């Protein structure tokens, strides 16, 4: 009886092992012949577990070699975080599905790619939901309607005027956050965006990371709270502050960093940008992110204008 049971176990095991081997061979042949599932080529600073996906709203476009190369250029010095990373043609973002606002947006600016193109027409751009995001976590234009807030760009449209497709992609709502309009988005924040663009006249490469913050505040009861408004049916979070962390690379290969935090409120037009400079570590701690993790801090010649 024991011999019969042992023989049965061996036979069943052999059949299972044979089935597994055949199935594995068939699956490998099937996926190797399909370009969509071709093995992801390992690139510098590019996660090899496919967290980066083309954020096109209607027809997914497979990554070309050019696109993968551009991702590697933008993210050359590391990803601040890897939650819901989505790639566009000329910028990368990490999306916060709970707050319906990006965790961070990353850009790589050069004198060539910020140069305006006369053929590019911003009036053709339309704010639109990013349909690569599941509808449960997606923000919509209706969320902003009559909210009192602007749809504020994180990757600035003005940074992508060299290509019509690139500037149009900055109008996806995954790249937007509710911002106070007059006195902030259209003024102080716009001034910071223009300043970052001008840095391309100083540096051959400018790497810019932008995102929201939800900072705590002590209230009358002596306790500290994190409070922020939400707007629309999708409860899009209104950040209390916004940050920019910028690294410039000189022609000689030196690096300099500047980091800013601005409150999402009306800011006096006479306030200098330098008054919003903060240590980059304070932003990292508040945002739960690590900026330029592949660039050692001892390689930074200056931080916020001061020798490192």
C-alpha positions as CSV (number, residue, x, y, z in Angstrom):
1,X,0.0,0.0,0.0
2,X,2.8,2.4,0.9
3,X,4.6,1.5,-2.3
4,X,1.5,2.3,-4.4
5,X,1.0,5.7,-2.6
6,X,4.7,6.6,-3.2
7,X,4.4,5.7,-6.9
8,X,1.3,7.8,-7.3
9,X,3.0,10.8,-5.7
10,X,6.0,10.5,-8.0
11,X,3.8,10.3,-11.1
12,X,1.7,13.3,-10.1
13,X,4.8,15.3,-9.3
14,X,6.4,14.4,-12.6
15,X,3.3,15.5,-14.5
16,X,3.2,18.8,-12.6
17,X,6.9,19.5,-13.2
18,X,6.5,18.7,-16.9
19,X,3.4,21.0,-17.2
20,X,5.3,23.9,-15.5
21,X,8.3,23.5,-17.8
22,X,6.1,23.5,-20.9
23,X,4.0,26.5,-19.6
24,X,7.1,28.5,-18.8
25,X,8.6,27.8,-22.3
26,X,5.3,28.9,-24.0
27,X,5.0,32.0,-21.9
28,X,8.6,33.1,-22.7
29,X,8.0,32.5,-26.4
30,X,4.8,34.5,-26.3
31,X,6.1,37.5,-24.5
32,X,9.4,37.6,-26.3
33,X,7.5,38.0,-29.6
34,X,5.4,40.9,-28.3
35,X,7.1,44.3,-28.2
36,X,4.8,45.5,-25.4
37,X,6.1,42.9,-23.0
38,X,9.7,43.0,-24.2
39,X,12.2,43.0,-21.3
40,X,12.8,46.5,-20.0
41,X,16.2,47.8,-20.8
42,X,18.1,48.9,-17.7
43,X,18.9,52.6,-17.9
44,X,20.6,54.9,-15.4
45,X,18.1,56.1,-12.7
46,X,15.2,54.2,-14.4
47,X,13.4,51.7,-12.2
48,X,13.5,48.3,-13.8
49,X,10.2,47.2,-12.3
50,X,8.1,49.2,-14.8
51,X,6.8,51.9,-12.4
52,X,7.1,54.4,-15.2
53,X,4.2,54.3,-17.6
54,X,3.3,56.5,-20.5
55,X,0.7,59.0,-19.3
56,X,-1.2,59.3,-22.5
57,X,-5.0,59.5,-21.8
58,X,-6.5,57.5,-24.7
59,X,-4.1,55.3,-26.5
60,X,-1.1,53.9,-24.6
61,X,2.1,54.4,-26.5
62,X,4.9,51.9,-26.0
63,X,8.2,53.4,-24.8
64,X,10.6,54.1,-27.6
65,X,14.4,54.2,-27.1
66,X,14.2,58.0,-27.3
67,X,11.6,58.2,-24.6
68,X,13.5,55.9,-22.2
69,X,16.6,57.9,-22.9
70,X,14.7,61.2,-22.0
71,X,13.5,59.6,-18.8
72,X,17.1,58.8,-17.9
73,X,18.2,62.4,-18.6
74,X,15.5,63.9,-16.5
75,X,15.9,61.5,-13.6
76,X,19.7,61.3,-13.9
77,X,20.3,62.1,-10.2
78,X,17.6,60.0,-8.7
79,X,13.8,59.7,-8.1
80,X,12.6,61.5,-5.0
81,X,10.1,58.7,-4.5
82,X,8.6,55.8,-6.5
83,X,4.8,56.1,-5.8
84,X,2.7,56.1,-9.0
85,X,5.4,57.4,-11.3
86,X,4.2,58.5,-14.7
87,X,6.3,59.7,-17.6
88,X,5.4,62.3,-20.2
89,X,7.6,63.3,-23.2
90,X,9.5,66.0,-21.3
91,X,8.7,65.7,-17.6
92,X,8.1,63.0,-15.0
93,X,5.7,63.0,-12.0
94,X,4.7,60.9,-9.1
95,X,1.0,61.0,-8.5
96,X,-0.8,61.0,-5.1
97,X,-4.0,59.1,-5.7
98,X,-5.4,60.0,-2.3
99,X,-5.0,63.8,-2.6
100,X,-5.4,63.9,-6.4
101,X,-2.3,66.0,-6.7
102,X,1.2,65.0,-7.6
103,X,3.8,64.2,-4.9
104,X,6.5,65.7,-7.2
105,X,7.1,66.8,-10.8
106,X,10.6,66.6,-12.3
107,X,12.0,68.6,-15.2
108,X,15.4,68.9,-17.0
109,X,15.9,72.3,-18.6
110,X,18.6,73.4,-21.0
111,X,19.1,76.6,-23.0
112,X,17.9,74.7,-26.1
113,X,14.7,73.2,-24.7
114,X,13.4,76.3,-23.0
115,X,13.9,78.4,-26.1
116,X,10.4,79.5,-27.4
117,X,9.3,78.1,-30.8
118,X,7.2,80.5,-32.9
119,X,5.2,77.5,-34.1
120,X,4.0,76.6,-30.6
121,X,0.6,78.0,-29.7
122,X,-0.4,77.9,-26.0
123,X,-4.0,78.9,-26.9
124,X,-4.4,75.4,-28.4
125,X,-3.7,73.8,-25.0
126,X,-6.7,72.5,-23.0
127,X,-6.9,71.5,-19.3
128,X,-7.8,67.8,-19.4
129,X,-8.1,64.9,-17.0
130,X,-5.3,62.3,-17.2
131,X,-7.2,59.1,-18.2
132,X,-4.1,57.0,-17.5
133,X,-5.2,57.5,-13.8
134,X,-8.0,55.3,-12.6
135,X,-11.3,57.2,-12.5
136,X,-11.6,56.7,-8.7
137,X,-8.4,58.7,-8.1
138,X,-8.6,61.2,-11.0
139,X,-9.2,65.0,-10.7
140,X,-11.5,66.7,-13.1
141,X,-12.0,70.2,-14.4
142,X,-15.4,70.3,-12.6
143,X,-13.5,70.1,-9.3
144,X,-11.8,73.4,-9.9
145,X,-14.9,75.2,-11.2
146,X,-16.1,77.9,-8.8
147,X,-13.6,76.7,-6.3
148,X,-11.8,80.0,-6.1
149,X,-8.5,78.3,-7.0
150,X,-6.5,78.3,-10.2
151,X,-5.4,75.1,-11.9
152,X,-1.7,75.8,-11.1
153,X,1.0,74.1,-13.1
154,X,3.7,72.2,-11.3
155,X,5.8,71.6,-14.5
156,X,5.5,75.1,-15.8
157,X,4.0,75.5,-19.3
158,X,6.6,78.2,-20.0
159,X,9.4,75.6,-19.6
160,X,8.1,73.6,-22.6
161,X,7.5,76.2,-25.3
162,X,9.9,74.6,-27.8
163,X,7.4,71.8,-28.8
164,X,3.7,71.8,-29.2
165,X,3.1,68.3,-27.8
166,X,5.3,69.0,-24.8
167,X,3.5,72.2,-23.8
168,X,0.1,70.5,-24.3
169,X,1.1,67.7,-22.0
170,X,1.7,70.1,-19.2
171,X,-2.1,70.8,-19.2
172,X,-3.0,67.3,-17.9
173,X,-4.6,67.7,-14.5
174,X,-2.1,65.3,-12.9
175,X,0.3,68.3,-13.4
176,X,-2.1,70.7,-11.7
177,X,-2.7,71.7,-8.1
178,X,-5.2,74.2,-6.6
179,X,-3.4,77.5,-6.2
180,X,-4.4,80.9,-5.1
181,X,-4.7,82.9,-8.3
182,X,-4.1,86.6,-7.9
183,X,-1.0,87.2,-5.7
184,X,0.3,83.7,-6.0
185,X,0.0,81.6,-9.1
186,X,-0.1,84.6,-11.4
187,X,2.4,86.6,-9.5
188,X,4.9,85.3,-6.9
189,X,4.9,81.7,-8.1
190,X,5.1,82.8,-11.7
191,X,8.2,84.9,-10.8
192,X,9.8,81.8,-9.3
193,X,9.1,79.9,-12.5
194,X,10.6,82.6,-14.7
195,X,13.7,82.7,-12.4
196,X,14.2,79.0,-12.8
197,X,14.0,79.4,-16.6
198,X,16.6,82.1,-16.5
199,X,19.0,79.8,-14.7
200,X,19.5,78.1,-18.1
201,X,21.5,81.2,-19.0
202,X,23.9,80.4,-16.2
203,X,24.0,76.6,-16.2
204,X,24.2,74.1,-19.1
205,X,21.7,71.8,-17.2
206,X,19.0,72.7,-14.8
207,X,17.1,70.0,-12.9
208,X,13.9,71.2,-11.2
209,X,11.7,69.3,-8.8
210,X,8.4,70.9,-7.8
211,X,5.6,69.7,-5.5
212,X,3.0,70.4,-2.8
213,X,3.4,70.5,1.0
214,X,0.8,70.1,3.7
215,X,2.5,71.7,6.7
216,X,1.4,71.6,10.3
217,X,0.3,74.7,12.2
218,X,-0.3,75.3,15.9
219,X,-3.8,76.4,16.8
220,X,-5.4,78.2,19.7
221,X,-5.7,75.1,21.8
222,X,-1.9,74.7,21.8
223,X,-2.0,71.6,19.6
224,X,-0.5,71.2,16.2
225,X,-2.6,70.1,13.2
226,X,-2.2,69.4,9.6
227,X,-5.3,70.9,8.0
228,X,-6.0,71.6,4.3
229,X,-9.1,72.3,2.2
230,X,-10.4,69.9,-0.4
231,X,-12.4,71.0,-3.5
232,X,-14.9,69.4,-5.9
233,X,-16.6,66.1,-5.9
234,X,-13.3,64.3,-6.0
235,X,-11.9,66.1,-3.0
236,X,-8.8,67.5,-4.6
237,X,-6.4,68.6,-1.8
238,X,-5.4,72.2,-1.6
239,X,-1.7,72.3,-0.5
240,X,-0.8,74.8,2.2
241,X,2.6,75.4,0.5
242,X,4.6,74.6,-2.6
243,X,8.3,73.8,-3.0
244,X,10.9,73.9,-5.7
245,X,14.3,72.2,-5.4
246,X,16.7,73.2,-8.2
247,X,20.2,72.0,-9.1
248,X,22.3,73.7,-11.8
249,X,25.3,72.1,-13.5
250,X,28.0,74.5,-14.7
251,X,29.9,74.1,-18.0
252,X,32.9,72.9,-15.8
253,X,30.7,70.2,-14.2
254,X,30.1,71.9,-10.8
255,X,26.8,71.7,-9.1
256,X,24.8,74.3,-7.1
257,X,21.4,73.9,-5.4
258,X,18.6,76.2,-4.5
259,X,15.5,75.3,-2.6
260,X,12.3,77.3,-2.0
261,X,9.0,77.0,-0.1
262,X,6.1,79.4,-0.8
263,X,2.8,79.5,1.1
264,X,-0.3,79.0,-1.0
265,X,-1.6,82.5,-0.3
266,X,-1.4,86.1,-1.6
267,X,2.2,87.2,-1.3
268,X,3.3,90.8,-1.3
269,X,4.8,91.7,-4.7
270,X,7.8,93.3,-3.1
271,X,8.9,90.1,-1.3
272,X,12.2,88.9,-2.7
273,X,12.5,85.3,-3.8
274,X,15.5,84.8,-1.5
275,X,13.1,85.2,1.5
276,X,11.5,81.8,0.5
277,X,14.8,79.9,0.5
278,X,15.0,77.1,3.0
279,X,17.4,74.2,3.7
280,X,16.6,71.3,1.3
281,X,16.6,68.9,4.2
282,X,13.5,70.7,5.7
283,X,11.6,70.1,2.5
284,X,12.7,66.4,2.4
285,X,11.5,65.9,6.0
286,X,8.1,67.6,5.3
287,X,7.5,65.9,2.0
288,X,8.9,62.5,2.9
289,X,11.1,62.6,-0.2
290,X,14.8,62.5,-1.0
291,X,15.9,65.0,-3.7
292,X,18.9,64.2,-6.0
293,X,19.7,61.2,-4.0
294,X,22.3,60.1,-6.6
295,X,24.2,63.4,-6.3
296,X,26.3,63.4,-3.2
297,X,25.8,66.6,-1.2
298,X,29.6,67.1,-0.9
299,X,29.6,67.6,-4.7
300,X,27.4,70.7,-4.3
301,X,29.6,73.8,-4.5
302,X,26.8,76.0,-3.2
303,X,23.4,75.6,-1.5
304,X,21.1,78.7,-1.6
305,X,24.0,80.8,-2.6
306,X,26.3,79.8,0.3
307,X,29.4,77.7,-0.1
308,X,28.7,74.2,1.0
